[in-house]
């Protein structure tokens, strides 16, 4: 039996559904949001202590930091 990325693949579908079930049951999205807010709060406090840190932005645990240009 042969499967490809663009063809119907039952094993991939079962794996995807199992992943979605774990994400929902374990509240992974909600946890990432809560942990991201906590992390951003801590990083924002560091802006006052370190002049190189200019900004903190993000969503969930996908966070970006910007720095002051040194040119």
C-alpha distances in whole Angstrom, upper triangle without the diagonal:
4,7,10,14,15,12,12,11,12,12,14,16,17,18,20,22,22,24,26,27,28,30,32,33,34,36,35,36,39,39,39,41,44,43,43,47,48,47,48,51,52,51,53,56,56,57,60,60,58,60,57,54,55,52,49,47,44,42,40,39,39,42,44,47,50,53,56,56,58,59
4,7,11,12,9,10,9,11,12,13,15,17,17,19,21,22,23,25,27,28,29,31,32,33,35,33,34,38,38,37,39,42,41,41,45,46,45,46,49,50,49,51,54,53,54,58,58,56,57,54,52,52,49,47,44,41,39,38,37,36,40,41,45,47,50,53,53,55,56
4,7,8,6,7,6,9,9,10,12,14,15,16,18,19,20,22,24,25,26,28,30,31,32,30,31,34,35,33,36,39,38,38,41,43,42,43,46,46,45,48,51,50,51,54,55,53,54,51,48,49,46,43,41,37,36,35,34,33,36,38,41,44,46,50,50,52,53
4,6,5,8,7,11,11,10,13,15,15,16,18,20,20,22,24,25,26,28,30,31,31,29,30,33,34,32,34,37,37,36,39,41,40,41,44,45,43,46,49,48,48,52,52,50,51,48,46,46,43,41,38,35,33,33,32,31,34,35,39,41,44,47,47,49,50
4,6,8,8,11,12,9,12,15,14,14,17,19,18,19,22,23,23,25,28,28,29,27,27,30,31,29,31,34,34,33,36,38,37,37,41,41,40,42,45,45,45,49,49,47,48,45,42,42,40,37,35,31,30,29,29,27,31,32,35,37,40,43,43,46,46
4,7,8,12,13,11,12,16,16,15,18,20,20,20,23,25,25,26,29,30,30,28,28,31,32,31,32,36,35,34,37,40,38,39,42,43,42,44,47,46,46,50,51,49,49,46,44,44,41,39,36,33,31,31,30,29,32,33,37,39,42,45,45,47,48
4,6,10,12,10,11,15,15,15,17,20,20,21,23,25,25,27,29,30,31,29,29,33,34,32,34,37,37,36,39,42,41,41,45,46,44,46,49,49,49,53,54,52,53,50,47,47,44,41,39,35,33,33,33,31,35,36,40,42,45,48,48,51,51
4,6,9,9,9,12,13,13,14,17,18,19,21,23,23,25,27,28,29,28,28,31,32,31,33,36,36,36,39,41,40,41,44,45,44,46,49,49,50,53,54,52,53,51,48,48,45,42,39,35,33,32,32,31,35,37,41,43,46,49,50,52,53
4,6,5,6,9,10,11,13,14,16,17,19,20,21,23,25,26,27,26,26,30,31,30,32,35,35,34,38,39,39,40,43,44,43,45,48,48,48,52,52,51,52,49,47,47,44,41,38,35,32,31,31,30,34,36,40,42,45,49,49,51,53
4,5,5,6,9,10,11,12,14,15,16,18,20,21,22,24,25,25,26,29,30,29,31,34,34,34,37,39,38,40,43,44,43,45,48,48,49,53,53,52,53,51,48,48,45,42,39,35,33,31,31,31,35,37,41,43,46,50,51,53,54
4,5,5,6,9,10,11,12,14,15,17,18,20,21,22,24,23,24,28,28,27,30,33,32,33,36,37,36,38,41,42,41,44,46,46,47,51,51,50,51,49,46,46,43,40,38,34,31,30,29,29,33,35,39,42,45,48,49,51,53
4,5,5,6,9,10,10,12,14,15,16,18,20,21,22,21,22,25,26,25,27,30,30,30,33,34,34,35,38,39,38,40,43,43,44,48,48,47,48,45,43,43,40,37,34,31,28,27,26,26,30,32,36,38,41,45,46,48,49
4,5,5,6,9,10,11,12,14,15,17,18,20,21,20,21,24,25,24,27,29,29,30,32,34,34,35,38,39,39,41,43,44,45,48,49,47,49,46,43,43,40,37,34,30,28,26,26,26,30,33,36,39,42,46,47,49,51
4,5,5,6,9,10,11,12,14,15,16,18,20,19,20,23,24,24,27,29,29,30,32,34,34,35,38,39,39,41,44,44,45,48,49,48,50,47,44,44,41,38,35,32,29,27,27,27,31,34,37,40,43,47,48,51,52
4,6,5,6,9,10,11,12,14,15,16,18,17,18,22,22,22,24,26,26,27,30,31,31,32,35,36,36,38,41,41,42,45,46,45,46,44,41,41,38,35,33,29,26,24,24,24,28,31,34,37,40,44,45,47,49
4,5,5,6,9,10,11,12,14,15,16,15,16,19,20,19,22,24,24,25,28,29,29,30,33,34,34,36,39,39,40,43,44,43,44,42,39,39,36,33,30,26,23,22,22,22,26,28,32,35,38,42,43,45,47
4,5,5,6,9,10,11,12,14,15,15,16,19,20,20,22,24,25,25,28,30,30,31,34,35,35,37,40,40,41,44,45,44,46,44,41,41,38,34,31,28,24,22,23,24,27,30,34,37,40,44,45,48,50
4,5,5,6,9,10,10,12,14,14,15,18,19,19,21,23,24,25,27,29,29,31,33,34,34,36,39,39,41,44,44,44,46,44,40,41,38,34,31,28,25,22,22,23,27,30,34,37,40,44,45,48,50
4,5,5,6,9,10,11,12,11,12,15,16,16,18,20,20,21,24,25,25,27,30,30,31,33,35,36,37,40,41,40,42,40,37,37,34,30,28,24,21,19,19,20,23,27,30,33,36,40,42,44,46
4,5,5,6,9,10,10,10,11,14,15,15,17,19,20,20,23,25,25,26,29,30,30,32,35,35,37,40,41,40,42,40,36,37,33,30,27,23,20,18,18,19,23,26,30,33,36,40,42,44,46
4,5,5,6,8,10,10,12,14,15,16,18,20,21,22,24,25,26,28,30,31,32,34,36,37,38,41,42,42,44,42,39,39,35,32,29,26,22,20,20,22,25,29,32,36,39,42,44,47,49
4,5,5,6,8,8,11,13,13,14,16,18,18,20,22,23,24,26,28,29,29,32,34,34,36,39,39,39,41,40,36,37,34,30,28,24,21,18,18,20,24,27,30,34,37,40,42,45,47
4,6,6,6,5,7,9,10,11,13,15,15,17,19,20,21,22,25,26,27,28,31,32,33,36,37,36,38,37,33,34,30,27,24,20,17,14,15,17,20,24,27,30,34,37,39,42,44
4,6,5,7,8,9,11,12,14,15,17,18,20,21,22,24,26,27,28,30,32,33,35,37,38,38,40,39,35,35,32,28,26,22,18,16,17,19,22,26,29,33,36,39,42,44,47
4,6,8,10,11,11,14,15,16,17,19,21,22,23,25,27,28,29,31,33,34,36,39,39,40,42,41,37,37,34,30,28,25,21,18,19,21,25,28,31,35,38,41,44,46,49
4,5,9,9,9,11,13,14,14,17,18,19,20,22,24,25,26,28,30,31,33,35,36,36,39,37,34,35,31,28,26,22,19,16,16,19,22,26,29,32,35,39,41,43,46
4,6,5,6,9,10,11,12,14,16,17,18,20,21,23,24,26,28,29,31,33,34,34,37,35,32,32,29,25,23,20,16,13,14,17,20,23,26,30,33,36,39,41,44
4,6,5,6,9,10,10,12,14,15,16,18,20,21,22,24,26,27,28,31,32,32,34,33,29,30,26,23,20,17,14,10,11,14,17,20,23,27,30,34,36,38,41
4,5,5,6,9,10,10,12,14,15,16,18,20,21,22,25,26,27,30,31,31,33,31,28,28,24,20,18,14,11,8,10,12,15,18,22,25,28,32,34,37,39
4,6,5,6,9,10,11,12,14,15,17,19,20,21,23,25,26,29,30,30,32,31,28,28,24,20,18,15,12,9,11,14,16,20,22,26,29,32,35,37,40
4,5,5,6,8,10,11,12,14,15,17,18,20,21,23,25,27,28,28,31,30,26,27,23,20,18,15,12,8,9,13,15,19,21,25,28,31,34,36,39
4,6,5,6,9,10,10,12,14,15,16,18,20,21,22,25,26,26,28,27,23,24,20,17,15,12,9,5,6,9,11,15,18,21,24,28,30,33,36
4,6,5,6,9,10,10,12,14,15,16,19,20,21,24,25,25,27,26,23,22,19,15,13,10,7,4,7,10,11,15,17,21,24,27,30,32,35
4,5,5,6,9,10,11,13,14,15,17,19,21,23,24,25,27,26,23,23,20,16,15,12,10,7,9,12,13,17,18,22,25,28,31,33,36
4,5,5,6,9,10,11,12,14,16,17,19,21,22,22,25,24,21,21,18,15,14,12,10,7,7,11,11,15,16,20,23,26,29,31,34
4,5,5,6,8,10,10,12,14,15,17,19,20,21,23,22,18,18,15,11,10,8,7,4,5,8,8,11,13,17,19,23,26,28,31
4,5,5,6,9,10,10,12,14,16,18,19,20,22,22,18,18,15,11,10,9,8,7,8,11,10,13,14,17,20,23,26,29,32
4,6,5,6,9,10,11,13,15,17,18,19,21,21,18,18,16,12,13,12,11,10,10,13,12,14,15,18,20,23,27,29,32
4,5,5,6,9,10,11,13,15,16,16,19,18,15,16,13,10,11,10,11,9,8,10,9,11,12,15,17,20,24,26,29
4,5,5,6,9,10,11,14,15,15,17,17,13,13,10,7,7,8,9,9,9,10,8,10,10,13,15,18,21,24,27
4,6,5,6,9,10,12,14,15,17,17,14,14,12,9,10,11,12,12,12,14,11,13,13,15,17,19,23,25,28
4,5,5,7,9,11,11,13,15,16,13,14,12,10,12,13,14,14,13,15,12,13,12,15,16,19,22,24,27
4,5,5,7,10,10,10,13,13,9,11,9,7,10,11,13,14,12,13,10,10,9,11,12,15,19,20,24
4,5,5,8,10,10,12,12,9,9,8,6,9,12,14,15,14,15,12,11,10,11,13,14,18,20,24
4,5,6,7,9,12,13,10,11,11,10,13,15,17,18,17,18,15,15,13,14,15,16,20,21,25
4,5,5,6,9,10,8,10,10,10,13,16,18,19,17,18,14,14,11,12,12,14,17,18,22
4,5,5,7,8,5,7,7,8,12,15,18,19,18,18,15,13,10,10,10,11,15,16,20
4,6,7,10,8,9,11,12,16,19,21,22,22,22,18,17,14,14,13,13,17,18,21
4,7,9,9,11,13,14,17,20,23,24,22,23,19,18,15,15,13,13,17,17,21
4,5,6,9,11,13,16,19,22,23,22,21,18,16,12,12,10,10,13,14,17
4,5,7,10,13,17,20,23,25,23,23,19,16,13,11,9,8,11,11,14
4,6,9,12,15,18,22,24,22,21,17,14,10,9,5,5,8,9,12
4,6,8,12,15,18,20,18,17,14,11,7,6,5,6,10,11,15
4,7,10,14,18,20,19,17,14,11,8,5,5,5,9,12,15
4,7,10,14,16,16,14,11,8,6,5,7,9,12,15,17
4,7,10,12,12,11,7,6,5,7,9,12,15,18,21
4,7,10,10,9,6,5,7,8,12,15,17,20,23
4,7,7,6,4,6,9,11,15,18,20,23,26
4,6,5,6,9,12,15,19,22,24,27,29
4,6,7,11,14,17,21,24,26,29,32
4,6,10,12,16,19,23,25,27,30
4,7,10,14,17,21,22,25,27
4,7,10,13,17,19,22,24
4,7,10,14,16,18,21
4,7,10,13,15,18
4,7,9,12,15
4,6,9,12
4,6,9
4,6
4
